[in-house]
Amino acid sequence: MTAFFMQSQRLGFRTWEAADLPLAQSLWGNPEVSKFIHAKGAFSVEEVAARLEREMETQRRFGIQYWPIFELSSCTFAGCCGLRPYEKREGTLELGVHLHPAFWHQGLAQEACQRAMAHAFDDLKAAALFAGHNPGNTASRGLLTRLGFTYTHDEFYPPTGLQHPSYLLEKRA
Ligand SMILES: CC(C)(COP(=O)(O)OP(=O)(O)OC[C@H]1O[C@@H](n2cnc3c(N)ncnc32)[C@H](O)[C@@H]1OP(=O)(O)O)[C@@H](O)C(=O)NCCC(=O)NCCS
């Protein structure tokens, strides 16, 4: 049985392990998922392994990562959602979510982000959350708007080589 450290109504969150490479490959190796998050539109096998290692390193150093998430009803791997340091603004963490296409259009990205946001504000005492998206990613734009984020500026995002619309959400008093 998978040990989840955090749950929402339909999703369980755990941390990445080295043995999760096949799960990581099924997510970041899927061109539908990587289309808007990689300059070439797809991760190589080596890049997926490096991404997995980076997530584990972020967890070791900062206690956060884009955690792997699982649909509770089926125990199926659905993607990842979580946090990483955002160094350009004090007290601020970056929020992100990548779902396997089979889990799109069900409100699961919104549910996962809301759980990660509550963890950031209530448990980790973040002052604000940052998020950005590829200018072509209308699904991501809609999601961030529904989550209450406010557009602040465009920011260069090295992994895609594009200026990404960028957003902020400050903790409510
Ligand atoms: C961006 C991404 C996470 C959005 O996923 P999503 O499923 O569209 O997002 P949401 O959870 O907000 O779901 C909204 C959809 O679920 C529907 N929905 C169904 N039940 C719902 C519920 N209970 N609550 C909310 N929405 C619900 C909404 O009507 C909406 O439908 P639509 O997409 O047909 O308009 C997804 O496209 C993805 O993972 N893409 C690949 C990775 C990526 O680009 N990530 C973003 C990086 S910046």
The ligand as a Tripos MOL2 file, in Angstrom:
@<TRIPOS>MOLECULE
LIG
   48    50     1     0     0
SMALL
NO_CHARGES

@<TRIPOS>ATOM
      1 C1         -2.6580   22.2560  -17.2950 C.3       1 LIG1
      2 C2         -3.4280   21.0240  -16.8150 C.3       1 LIG1
      3 C3         -2.9030   20.6270  -15.4670 C.3       1 LIG1
      4 C4         -4.9080   21.4020  -16.7230 C.3       1 LIG1
      5 O1         -5.6770   20.2570  -16.3910 O.3       1 LIG1
      6 P1         -7.2880   20.3380  -16.3350 P.3       1 LIG1
      7 O2         -7.7980   19.0100  -16.0400 O.co2     1 LIG1
      8 O3         -7.7610   21.0220  -17.5860 O.co2     1 LIG1
      9 O4         -7.5300   21.3580  -15.1430 O.3       1 LIG1
     10 P2         -8.6690   21.4330  -14.0330 P.3       1 LIG1
     11 O5         -8.4310   20.4960  -12.9220 O.co2     1 LIG1
     12 O6         -8.7680   22.8790  -13.6660 O.co2     1 LIG1
     13 O7         -9.9740   20.9430  -14.7470 O.3       1 LIG1
     14 C5        -10.8070   21.8340  -15.4590 C.3       1 LIG1
     15 C6        -11.7160   21.0190  -16.3210 C.3       1 LIG1
     16 O8        -12.3580   19.9880  -15.5450 O.3       1 LIG1
     17 C7        -13.7930   20.1490  -15.5940 C.3       1 LIG1
     18 N1        -14.3310   19.6410  -14.3000 N.ar      1 LIG1
     19 C8        -15.0090   18.4780  -14.1470 C.ar      1 LIG1
     20 N2        -15.3050   18.2710  -12.8710 N.ar      1 LIG1
     21 C9        -14.8090   19.3290  -12.1750 C.ar      1 LIG1
     22 C10       -14.7790   19.6720  -10.7950 C.ar      1 LIG1
     23 N3        -15.3290   18.8970   -9.8570 N.pl3     1 LIG1
     24 N4        -14.1570   20.8270  -10.4360 N.ar      1 LIG1
     25 C11       -13.5790   21.6320  -11.3440 C.ar      1 LIG1
     26 N5        -13.5690   21.3390  -12.6910 N.ar      1 LIG1
     27 C12       -14.1710   20.2050  -13.0990 C.ar      1 LIG1
     28 C13       -13.9770   21.6150  -15.8970 C.3       1 LIG1
     29 O9        -15.2290   21.8680  -16.4810 O.3       1 LIG1
     30 C14       -12.8510   21.8490  -16.9160 C.3       1 LIG1
     31 O10       -13.2120   21.2380  -18.1420 O.3       1 LIG1
     32 P3        -12.5570   21.6630  -19.5850 P.3       1 LIG1
     33 O11       -11.0820   21.3730  -19.4890 O.co2     1 LIG1
     34 O12       -13.2450   20.7750  -20.5430 O.co2     1 LIG1
     35 O13       -12.8450   23.1270  -19.7130 O.co2     1 LIG1
     36 C15        -3.2780   19.8480  -17.8050 C.3       1 LIG1
     37 O14        -3.6840   20.2700  -19.0820 O.3       1 LIG1
     38 C16        -1.8470   19.3030  -17.8800 C.2       1 LIG1
     39 O15        -1.4040   18.5900  -16.9840 O.2       1 LIG1
     40 N6         -1.1000   19.6150  -18.9730 N.am      1 LIG1
     41 C17         0.2350   19.0930  -19.1720 C.3       1 LIG1
     42 C18         1.2600   19.6760  -18.2090 C.3       1 LIG1
     43 C19         1.1990   21.1660  -18.1750 C.2       1 LIG1
     44 O16         1.2360   21.8330  -19.2140 O.2       1 LIG1
     45 N7          1.1340   21.6930  -16.9610 N.am      1 LIG1
     46 C20         1.0950   23.0930  -16.7140 C.3       1 LIG1
     47 C21         2.4650   23.6120  -16.6360 C.3       1 LIG1
     48 S1          2.4470   25.3780  -16.4130 S.3       1 LIG1
@<TRIPOS>BOND
     1     1     2 1
     2     2     3 1
     3     2     4 1
     4     2    36 1
     5     4     5 1
     6     5     6 1
     7     6     7 2
     8     6     8 1
     9     6     9 1
    10     9    10 1
    11    10    11 2
    12    10    12 1
    13    10    13 1
    14    13    14 1
    15    14    15 1
    16    15    16 1
    17    15    30 1
    18    16    17 1
    19    17    18 1
    20    17    28 1
    21    18    19 ar
    22    18    27 ar
    23    19    20 ar
    24    20    21 ar
    25    21    22 ar
    26    21    27 ar
    27    22    23 1
    28    22    24 ar
    29    24    25 ar
    30    25    26 ar
    31    26    27 ar
    32    28    29 1
    33    28    30 1
    34    30    31 1
    35    31    32 1
    36    32    33 2
    37    32    34 1
    38    32    35 1
    39    36    37 1
    40    36    38 1
    41    38    39 2
    42    38    40 1
    43    40    41 1
    44    41    42 1
    45    42    43 1
    46    43    44 2
    47    43    45 1
    48    45    46 1
    49    46    47 1
    50    47    48 1
@<TRIPOS>SUBSTRUCTURE
     1 LIG1         1 GROUP 0 **** ****
